[in-house]
Amino acid sequence: MEKIRTVELFAGVGGFRLGLEASSDNFKVIWANQWEPSMQEQYAFDCYIAHFGESEQHVCQDIATVKSNVPDHDLLVGGFPCQDYSIMKKNAAGIEGSKGVLWWQIDDILREKRPKYALLENVDRIIRSPAKQQGRDFSIILRCLYEKGYAVEWRIVNAADYGYAQRRRRTFIIAYHNQSQRFRDLAEGVCTKGLKHMHQYIMAQAVLAEAFPIASHSRTFTESWIDEIAYPDIPDVTTQQKVSLYNAGLMMNGRIYSVDVHPQRKVPIPLRDILEKGYVDEQYFLRSEDMPRWSYLKGAKHERRKRRDGSEYWFSEGSVQFPEPMDKPSRTILTSETQVGRTSHVVVDQMTGRLRTLTPVECERLNGFPDGWTDTGMPEKMRYFCMGNALVVPLVTHIGEILHGDFTSM
Ligand SMILES: C[S@@+](CC[C@H](N)C(=O)[O-])C[C@H]1O[C@@H](n2cnc3c(N)ncnc32)[C@H](O)[C@@H]1O
């Protein structure tokens, strides 16, 4: 079989590549890009090349400046940074996306290269954003893909539902071009059986349904349109589209069907099982002088606070578990992990019984990376940052297995 020429955008420390390569040797990353805008040191990229080698095809520059170098490819992958997608301008020259909104970089590459498949990842709230006009941003993405000849499926997957150690919910988006057999089969089914086929497809036949089996669905569903009849152009989608989208969905020929689905759950790995069992360095243990701050941040509050303009308001929030329950999967790890804060995990050290934060290796395990993956010369704080940005690698392996089947049967 010919290699599946893969381009990895927003590569971070290589979660997509690692996951795909674990599913088959046939995935060959022929071009990768990673660049951290706010930093002089490029730690994530350094980690990437420490594992995958220095090469002219591994590029550490703003994607906006190098996208014209992207070679022809079969599969585009990337976890693009989550931003506001819809700042559109319509001027004499046509539609223009706001610079810095990274969706438009992907959009440009798809316009130019039309790979057969694209596999993208983003936060779960992307399907609802923005709060004041729900579903608008994702509809813009769907419309862009529709205009380029793609059908699109999406699922919000919580890694813990499928047996992993972290409750990390991410939206996976898979687009297939009308040159692909999958698109053609789907088009035929939708043409003859309509919405019923879209529903059946999402429940069982979609790439994401095969990778992450579904047990059942709620009665809640949406049907909507983002084609030219509904909206003449993308600025019209931007100003008018508002739609409730659910955790699974499909867009085919401009028609959207979305439904709330329930996973076929596997027993998750408890946090206890991923913790380092032996000696852990003293630096990770909670210092007694920080204990009041930890307790305050993790605790329930009902207090007066001041806004920037000086006006006051009541702030309330409940308590969070402190320390973390050891018999459950972890919460989502964030880029700020281990800083004294409400969202950082505090665990009971297995050897001493004392309270401590997670080690970088434990964060790597929670994302399914090999131990020490980010131990490539970056400061510890950056190891947490990279893991907060990354994805749960074995989820990509599941998807890769299904995609590989598609490519094999082409
Ligand atoms: C959500 S993370 C993806 C992480 C990746 N999937 C992984 O496994 O590590 C997004 C990445 O895009 C990178 N990025 C942000 N702006 C960029 C730009 N303009 N050009 C290229 N990369 C960019 C960030 O540095 C970050 O590593």
PDBQT file of the ligand as one rigid body, heavy atoms in Angstrom, charges set to zero:
ROOT
HETATM    1  C1  LIG A 501      -3.831  22.831  21.005  1.00  0.00    +0.000 C 
HETATM    2  S1  LIG A 501      -2.129  22.812  20.719  1.00  0.00    +0.000 S 
HETATM    3  C2  LIG A 501      -1.904  21.339  19.826  1.00  0.00    +0.000 C 
HETATM    4  C3  LIG A 501      -1.092  20.341  20.590  1.00  0.00    +0.000 C 
HETATM    5  C4  LIG A 501      -0.735  19.066  19.857  1.00  0.00    +0.000 C 
HETATM    6  N1  LIG A 501      -1.888  18.383  19.311  1.00  0.00    +0.000 N 
HETATM    7  C5  LIG A 501       0.057  18.139  20.756  1.00  0.00    +0.000 C 
HETATM    8  O1  LIG A 501      -0.208  16.940  20.757  1.00  0.00    +0.000 OA
HETATM    9  O2  LIG A 501       0.953  18.600  21.440  1.00  0.00    +0.000 OA
HETATM   10  C6  LIG A 501      -1.945  24.063  19.504  1.00  0.00    +0.000 C 
HETATM   11  C7  LIG A 501      -0.522  24.327  19.082  1.00  0.00    +0.000 C 
HETATM   12  O3  LIG A 501      -0.518  25.324  18.041  1.00  0.00    +0.000 OA
HETATM   13  C8  LIG A 501       0.642  26.118  18.195  1.00  0.00    +0.000 C 
HETATM   14  N2  LIG A 501       0.423  27.403  17.489  1.00  0.00    +0.000 N 
HETATM   15  C9  LIG A 501      -0.257  28.483  17.935  1.00  0.00    +0.000 A 
HETATM   16  N3  LIG A 501      -0.231  29.468  17.020  1.00  0.00    +0.000 NA
HETATM   17  C10 LIG A 501       0.476  28.994  15.964  1.00  0.00    +0.000 A 
HETATM   18  C11 LIG A 501       0.858  29.541  14.704  1.00  0.00    +0.000 A 
HETATM   19  N4  LIG A 501       0.475  30.774  14.367  1.00  0.00    +0.000 N 
HETATM   20  N5  LIG A 501       1.578  28.775  13.860  1.00  0.00    +0.000 NA
HETATM   21  C12 LIG A 501       1.941  27.520  14.186  1.00  0.00    +0.000 A 
HETATM   22  N6  LIG A 501       1.634  26.939  15.379  1.00  0.00    +0.000 NA
HETATM   23  C13 LIG A 501       0.896  27.666  16.252  1.00  0.00    +0.000 A 
HETATM   24  C14 LIG A 501       0.792  26.251  19.704  1.00  0.00    +0.000 C 
HETATM   25  O4  LIG A 501       2.121  26.538  20.067  1.00  0.00    +0.000 OA
HETATM   26  C15 LIG A 501       0.333  24.883  20.199  1.00  0.00    +0.000 C 
HETATM   27  O5  LIG A 501       1.431  24.020  20.388  1.00  0.00    +0.000 OA
ENDROOT
TORSDOF 0
